[in-house]
Amino acid sequence: MALDDRKLLVLATIVEEYIRSGEPVGSKTILNSSKINVSSATVRNDMAALEKMGLLEQPHTSAGRIPTYLGYRLYIERLMRPYVLSAKEKHEIDEQLTRNGITAENVVDNAVQVLSDLTQLTVVNTNNMPHFSVITRVEVIPAGRRLYALLIITSSGSIKNKICRLEFDLTNEQLGFFAEFVNKNLKGINIDELTPAMLQNLAIALGSYMISLSPLLYAVYELSEEFSHDNVNIRGEQRLLEAGSMDSVEIVRFLNEKQELARLLSEAFSGIKVIFGKENETFSITNSSMVVSPYRIGEAQGGSLGIIGPLRLDYAKVIPYMQYFSDSVTKMLSDILHEEHETK
């Protein structure tokens, strides 16, 4: 069955009215809300045809129609009129992305929070920042009897810390030696380069200090591993639970599966991708959708932003917001990387 211009307009009107009201859409609403100049019977015939094509469904016998995920897909790809962000909106977003200082970590963290606040939806992020970050400083601070606080600071602005309990107290001379040793050997090293083999070589290089200081050295390695694996950030989780149209057990299970979430986000290699819960086994929240977009650092993929919400999402507004955020994050991170290379 052919999809002529009138049927496409009927579908677009139903999608937009349903997104606005949350109520099934009937022929009278379509005639009042669009430029279609035909009888109610003709519109109802078009609705029935769209239902046969799997683009609409009728939730109740006497009710109007609502879009299926296939109807939303067609709307997004062919019929949607994207919202245009004003120059003022873009300026305000850029200002919020750089609050608390222009570092890679701040830009990405701010993007996740601001996007969630703007859309009032759940936002997730996964990033490859460890691949681009180098260690800028390692500190060890006495924190009590046989307790030492270890801190690693990276070029992206990330800080990780760990409390280490040793079997004996360290002297000031030992602490001074360790601080000088690790900073001399690790400063400027990429997080990914700190491998078990490198750790073993460094332990041997400690010489007579190996027995007393190797536990701290191993703790440095453990912290570097945290940088590599702790790369999924979620904001606004409660907004999914408050939506009401999705199963709360499915939501909690999905958000707790960080590895699956990271894999789903990493599937967005270029451009905006819209995923529906019904068509993706990994994204297992019924009646939901996810809008994903990658951002880059220079020529390499830096990570992905994802907006999770109900199937009834204002795609015409959410997608342009997502596009602008990913473009701005890409520009800012690439500028930061360029500046770091210029200062080396």
ZINORVEN-V235296 format. One record per pair of residues at least 24 apart in sequence whose C-alpha atoms are under 6 Angstrom apart, sorted by sequence separation. I is the first residue (numbers start at 1). GAP is how many residues later the second one is. D is the distance in whole Angstrom. If there is no record, write none. Layout:
I,GAP,D + I,GAP,D
This chain:
287,24,5 + 268,26,6 + 295,31,5 + 297,33,6 + 296,34,5 + 250,35,5 + 295,35,5 + 297,36,6 + 298,36,5 + 297,37,5 + 26,38,4 + 7,39,6 + 25,39,5 + 265,39,6 + 24,40,5 + 25,40,5 + 24,41,5 + 246,41,6 + 24,42,5 + 105,51,6 + 136,51,5 + 15,52,6 + 104,52,5 + 105,52,6 + 135,52,5 + 136,52,6 + 103,53,6 + 135,53,5 + 103,54,6 + 134,54,5 + 135,54,6 + 134,55,5 + 134,56,4 + 133,57,6 + 134,57,6 + 130,61,6 + 130,98,6 + 127,104,6 + 126,105,5 + 126,106,5 + 125,107,6 + 125,108,5 + 124,109,6 + 124,110,4 + 123,111,6 + 123,112,5 + 122,113,6 + 122,114,4 + 122,115,5 + 121,118,6 + 126,136,6 + 128,174,5 + 127,175,6 + 128,175,6 + 127,176,4 + 126,177,5 + 126,178,6 + 125,179,6 + 125,180,5 + 124,181,6 + 124,182,5 + 123,183,6 + 123,184,5 + 122,185,6 + 122,186,5 + 104,229,6 + 83,233,6 + 82,234,4 + 83,234,5 + 19,293,5
